[in-house]
Amino acid sequence: MLHFFSMSAPAPLTVAVAQIATGVGEIAANTRRIIDAIHIARDREGAGLVVFPEMAVTGYPPDDLLLRRDFLRATETALAEVARACTGITAVVGAPLERDGGVRNAAVVLTDGGEQAVSYKRLLPSYSVFDDNRHFTAGSAPCVFPCGGRWLAAIICEDLWASGPIADAAAAGAEAVIAINASPFHAGKPAEREAVAARRVAEAGLPVVYANAVGGQDEVVYDGASFAVDAAGRVAARAPFMEEAVTVFHLDKDGAVTGPRPPLPDEIPSVYSALVRATGDYVRRNGFEEVVLGLSGGLDSALVAAVAVDALGADRVQAVMMPTRYTASRSLEDARAVVDLLEVDYRIVEIEPLFTGYLEALAPLFAGRPADATEENIQSRIRGNLLMALSNKFGRMLLATGNKSELAVGYATLYGDMSGGFAPLKDVYKTDAYRLAEYRNRISPAVPEAVIERPPTAELRHDQRDEDSLPPYPVLDGVLALYMEEDLSVGEIVSRGFDPAVVERVVGMLYRNEYKRRQAAPGVKVTRRAFGRDRRYPITSSWRGISET
């Protein structure tokens, strides 16, 4: 639902920022959203300009859909429809255009039923989750257009992160900058964006209106939090975080900006909101209404259940407990406590007979060999098969419950607990899972304290603890964060006080388990470096990064 924010004080130029959730390939639905927002901005808010996110017509990133001529033709048709709605108001709309010898990432300025101007994205990122260099031809010149007695420049996302494009806009006579964006969330990113925009303002002396997308798209989530920085470099107005909204900013001729200014959330609340938004959007946009997950009595599955309830509603979540001979009574009690708090559908499926049947069938083949991880993985794969059967039979998306720490070092079973359509915690370290659970409990009880306090265990053999196989999670997560997110070498991490043998072991496990991650369910990026399109390493590689030590 759209929320509306405005100020009663008059201003020379009233700009409506329409941070809307557009889905990739949903061109007809996206067009309706854009036109609805145009009507709201013009008729309800009296805006002279309405600004939409980067690639609003097609959703972002459309990836290799941009190689299809029919996709690009559909985009042109949609833009023409949007243009017809632009009477009495100017709109800046993001879309791909096949123009001037290439496919362009464009900000199209529409007014009076037609195209007034167009700006092409000049800086095409090919780092992190971005692949613009694969699909687009870069622009080379500023775009300045008149609106409401002002000269405005339109730039696109990455063009704000370097000084050149905004300096060129100032030289071309711009009095303010309109920046359209599809800037993905990670912890700390909203404040980082605002700091970058403030630096550009200091360099060029022009106020900036920054419009961002909102909503989940596969492995990224856009958080909205659009804002305006006045000519003094102050964040003077802001749109809501992680919500669709049409927000009105007022630009004075002297570079002052007024408007609402809701605060940015702290790190853990922002990450939790991102998980909820991304999970709900992914499930619904892929045609599902309900989810199923395996509930173990442990922290991760309880946290995923809470995220699912907040994303979809308790009546759309089913939790299944599947005990074996190794499942402690405490696990059954803790699982029951979780479902009592969350009020989700709960089923228990005894899998001991199935596990026994597997062991008996394999006994002649395994004769003379001791039990090991093979028997542990059989239990996990039985559970994965049963959960997938429930997913297939009832049309519920299966949510995988593993976290980033486990996935990094391979402490997860292919075709077992890794099975699923989406993994909400895929980019959440175990230590952060505890912080998220504690935060969620401050909203309302969701994860019992007994679950949070219990030492983590996979319960695939007697008296098993995660630390039997892994370093303590604070140590493991510390090494992983330094190696993956800060790109420190083994030697540099050791210099931070970590045991050399532990660091080498963790880095070795990270590389050896790339093959598992290639087969894992997608999950949303919430850190600076996530598994998936954000981190692209070879499966077959001898590099371990430890020779220097």
N, C-alpha and C positions, 0 to 999 in steps of 0.2 A: 504494500500500500504506500502511496506517495504521501509525504508530510510536507506542509507548506510553511515557510518562514519568510517574514518580511518586516521591514521597518516603516513606520509611518512618516518619517521625515523625508521631504522631497529631495531629489538630487537631479543633476543634469542628465545622468545616464543610469537607467535602472537595468541591471543585468541579471537575468535568471540563469542559474547554473542547474542544469537538469542531469544530476548523476543518476543514471538509470541502469537497470540490470538488463543487458542484452545478451542473448544466447548466440553462439556461433552457428551460422547457417540459418537462423530463425529470421530470415529477412522480412517476411510479411509481418510477423509479430513485433519485430524490432521497429519496423516502420510505424505500426500503430502506436507503439509506446512513444516514439518521437513526436508524432503528430498530436497525441494527447497532451504531451508536455508543452508543445507549442501553444495549444489552446489555453492551457492553464497559465503559462507565462504571460500571454498577451491579454486574455480576457479577465483572469482573476487577479493577476499581480501587476498588470499595467506595464510590463517590461518592454523596452525597445529592442532588446537583444536577448536571445536565449542560446546557451552554449551547451553542446553535448560532448560526450567523451570521444576519444580516439576510436575509430572503426565502429561507431555506434550502429551503423546500418547493418553490418555483417556480424558483429561480435568480434572479439579479439582473444587469441590469435586464430585466424582461419587457416593458417598453415597452407598445405598444398591445395586447398580449395581455390587459392588464388591462381593456380595454374590452369583452372578451368574457365573457358571463355563464357560458358553459359552462366556460371556464377557471377562473373563480372557484368554480364548483360543484365542479370536480375538486379544487381546493385544499381546500375544506371536507371533502370525502371523505377526502383524504389526512391531514388533521389529525386526524380521528376515528380513523384507523388508528394514527397515532402515539400518540394519547392512550391507546389500549388497551395499548400497550407500556409505558406509564409506571406500572408498579406497583412500589412500593418505591423510587421515585426521582422527583424533580421535574425537568422539562425546560422550558427557555425556548427556544422555536422561532420563527424569523422566518417570516412568511407574509402575503400580502395577504388581507384580510377585507372583505366587503361588510357593514358594520355601521353602525348609528346614522346613517343618511342619507348614506353615502358609502363609497367604497373606501378602506380604511385600510392603511397600512404598519404591521403589528402585530408585537409580541413577545407570543406566546401562552404563558402559564404552564400547563403540563399536569401533573397528578398524579392518582394513583389512578384512572386510566381516564377522566378528564374534564378540563374546562377550569377552572382555579382562578382565573385573573385574566388580564387582557389590557391591554397598554400600546400606545397609538397614537403613532406618530412625530409630534412636535410641530413640528419645524423641517423644512420641505420644500425642499431645495436645488434651484435651477434654474440653476446655473452649471456651468462645466466640462462633464463628461460627464453630469451629472445632469439629470433631467427630472421630479422628483417632483411638482412643482406641477401638471404636466399630468395626472397620473394619480391622485393621492391627495388625500383630505381630511385636514387636520391635526387632531391631537389637541390637548387643552388642559389636561390634568390629569396629575399624577404617578400612577404605579402602584406601590404598595408591597404586598408579599406575604410571608407567613411561610414560612420554610424552615429546618429543622434548628435551631429555637430562635432564629433570627435574623429580623429584618425586612429584606428586600432590595427595592431599587428596580430596575425594568427600564426602560432607555432605549434608544433606537435611533440609532446612527451620528451624524448631524448634531446631535442633541440634546446630545452631549458637547462640541461645538465652541463652544457659548455657555454662559454661566454660569446662565441661568434654570432649565432643567430639573433640573440636579443640586441647585441650591439649594432648589427646590421639593420634591425628594425628601427632602432632609435635614429640611426643615420638617415633612414628613409622617411622620417617624419612622424613616426608613431608616437602617440601620447599615452598609450596603455597597451598592454600585451594580453592577449587571450591565448592561454595554453590549454590544449585538449589532450587528454591522457588516458591510457589504460595501464596504470602503474600498479603492479601486483604488490600485495601485502607481504611483508615479513616483520617480525618483531622489531620495533623501532623505526620502521619505514615512514610512517606519517610525519614524525618530527623531522626526519632526515630530508624529506621533500620540502618541507617548509623552510628549513635552513638553506637548502640549495636555492630556492626561489628568492629568499632574502638576499643572498649573495648576488644574484643576477640583478635585482633591483638596485643594490648598492653600486653596481658597475654601470648600469644604464640610466638610472634615475626614473624608470618607468614603473608604475604600479602593474601588478600581475594578477589576473584572475585565472585560477587553476581549476579546471574541471576534470574530475576523475571518474572512472567507471566504478561500479559496485556489483558484487555477486561472484559466485564460484564458476570457474570454467576449467574442468578437468583438474590439472595439478596446480592451478593458481587460484587465488581469490583476490578480488579487487575490493578495497575497503572504503571507497568513496572519500570522505573527509576532504572534499573539495574546499578551497580556501581562496582568500584574496590578501595580497600583501600590498600595503599602501606605498606611496612614493618615499616614505621615510624608512621603509624596510621592516615595518611591523605587520605581523599577521593580524589583520583587523577584522576579519570575518571568516567564518568556517561553516561548512555543511556537516550534517551528522555523519558519524562513523558507522560503516557497515550497513547503512540503510539507503533505500531509494528515497530521493527527495528532490523537490524543486525549491531551490533556495535563492532568495533575492539579495543581491549586493548592490549598493548604491555608490557610484563613482563620481566624485566631485571633480571639477576642472583643475583644481590645484593638486590632484593626486591623492586626496584623502579617500578612504573607503569606509563605509558603514554597513553593518549587517549583523546577523546573529553570530555568536562565537561559542558554541558548545565546546567543552574541554575534550582533549584527546584522552582516551583511556590509558591506564598504565599497561605494562607489558603483558602480564598474565591475563587480565581481563580482555585485552585486545586479542591475544592468541585464542582464548576460549571462544570469543565471538567469531573469530575466523573459522575455527573448526566447525562450529554450529552452522554458519552460513554456507560454507563449502560443502558440508555433508548434505544439507537439505537441498541445495541447488543441484548437486550432482545426482542425487537419487531421483528427484523430480524430472530433471531435464533428460534423463535417460529412460523415462517412461515407467518408473516405479512409484508406488504410493506407500509401500511398507518395507520394513527391513527385518532381518533375522540376524542374530549373533550368538556365538557360543559364550556362555557365562561360566567362569571357572571358580568364582569366589576370590579372584585376585584383583589387583588394582586396575590393570589396563582394561579388562573387559567391563568392569564397573564404570570406568570413565567413559568408554565408548557408548555404553548404554545411556549414560546421562546426556552425552552429546546428541545421540539419536533422538531421545525424548524431547530435548530442547529444539531440535531441528524439525521434527516431524509430528510430535505429539505422542503421548504414551500409548494411545490406542493403535498406533501404527508400528509398534516395536514388539518383537517377540524375542525372548531370551531362552536359550536351551542349555541345560546342565547335563553333561554326559559323563557320569562317574565310572571309574574302574576300581580295581583293588587298591590302587595307590591314592585314591581320593580320600582325604581326611574328612572326618565328620565336620570339622571346623569349616572346610570349604563349602559344604552343603549349607551350613548355617549362615555363612557370610553371603552366599549367593541368594539365599532366601531373604536376607536382610536388605540386599540391594533392590530386589524386585518389589519388596514391600514398600520401600521408600519411593521408588519410581512408578509403581503401579502399572507395570507392563505385563503382558501375557508371558507366562512362565511354564516351561515344560521340562520334565526330567526324562531322559532316555538312557536306560542302563546299557552300557556297551561292553560290560565284562564278558557276556556270552560271545559277542563278536570277536573280542580280543582273544579269548580262549580258542575259538575256532581257527583264527589265523595262526596262532602258535602251534596248534595241533597239525594243521595242514603243512606248515613249514618245518616241523620238527625233523622229519627224515632228511631234509635238505640242509638243515642247520646242525646236524649231529656232530658233536665234538667241538663245537664252537661256543664260547661263553656268550651270555647275554650282553648286549651293548646298546648303542644308540639306535640300532635297527629296531629293536622291540619298542623302544620309546617312540620312534617315529610311526610305527604301526598304529599306536593309539591315536596320535595326532591325525593320521590320515583317515582313520575310521570316523573321527569327529568331522573332518572336512567333508567326507563323502555324505554323511547324514545331513549336515547343514546345507550342502548343495542340493540334496534331494528336497529338503523343505523349501529352499529357494525356488527350485524348478516347479514344484507342485503347486505352491501357493502364490507364486509371482512376487516374492519378497527378495529384495537385493540383500545379499550376504555381506555384512560388514566384517572385515578382518580386524583383529584387535591388537596386533603386534605394534611395538613402538620402534623408534629410530635406532635406539641402542642395540636392540636385538637384531634388527635387520642389517645393521652395519657389520656385525661380526658373525652373522649366519646362525644366531641362536633362534632359529625358526625352521619349520618343516615345510619343504615344498609339497604342495598338494595336501597339506594338512592345515595347520593354523594360518598359513599364508593364503589359503583359499579365500576368495571373495571378490566382490565387484568394486569395493572402495575400502581404503584403509585410513580412517580418520587420524590415527596417531602415527602415520608413517614418517612424519618429520618432527615428532615430539620425542625428545630424549626422556629416558626413564625418570631422571631426577626432576624434569619439568612436569612429567605426568603427576608426580606427587603434589607439586605446587598447583597444578590445575585442579586436582581433586579437592584440595583444601579451599581454593577459591570458589569452586562450584558449591561447596557446602556452606559458604557464607551467603549464597543466594537462597538456598533451601537445602535441607538434608538430602543427600543423594548417594554419597559413597561412605559407608559406615567407617568409623574410626578404626574398628578392628581390622578392616581391609587395608587401610593406610598403614597401620602399625605392623602388620604381619610381614616377616621376611619373604621376599618374592620367591616363588617356586613354581616349576612347571608341573610338578606332581606326576612325573612319568616313571619314577622309581621310588623306592622307599626312602624317606627322609631326605629328599632331594632339595637343594637350595640353588638358586641361580649362581651364587658365589662359589659353588663347587666347580663351575665351568668357566666363570668370568671373573675379571677383577671387580671389586666393589663398584657399584654404579657411579658414585661421584668421581672415582678415578677413571673409569671407562669413558664416561661422558666428557670429562675434562680433556682426555687425550683426543677423542674423536672431534670435539669442537675445535681444538687447536689445529689438528691436521686437516680437517675438511673445510672449515669455514675461514680460518686464517691462513691456510696453506703453509703452515710451518713445517719444517723438515723434522725428521726423527731427532736429530741432534739438537735442534732448537727447542723441541718439546722437553727433551731430557734436561736441558739447561734451565727449564722452569721448575725443576725439582721432582720430575717423575722418574720412576725406576726404569733404567734403559731396557731391561728384559721385558717389562710390562708394555712399554711403548712399542718395541719391535713386535711383540706378540699381537697387540691390538691392530697395528698397521698391517701385519701379515694376514690376519683374519679379515680385515676390511677388503683387501684386494682379492683374496681367495673366494669370497662370496659374492662377487659381482654377478655371477651366473644366476644366483638365486634372485637377486634384486631385479634382474631383467624379466623375471617371470612373476613378479609381485604385482598385487593390485595397485592401481594408482592411489595417490594420497596427496593432500594439499600441502603446499609449501608454506611454512611459517617461520623458518630460519633463513639465514643468508645463503645457505647451500643445502639444497634438498636432493634426495635421490630422485631419479627420473630425468626429465628434460633439463633440469638445472645442473646435473653432474653427469657427464658423458665419458665414461671410462671403458676401455676394452675389456671383454670377458677374458680373452686369452692374452696374458701378459706376464712377463717374468719380473717386472719392476716391483720392488718392495720398498725402495727408498731407505734402506738400512745400511748400505755399504759405507756411507760416510762415517758411521760410528765404529 
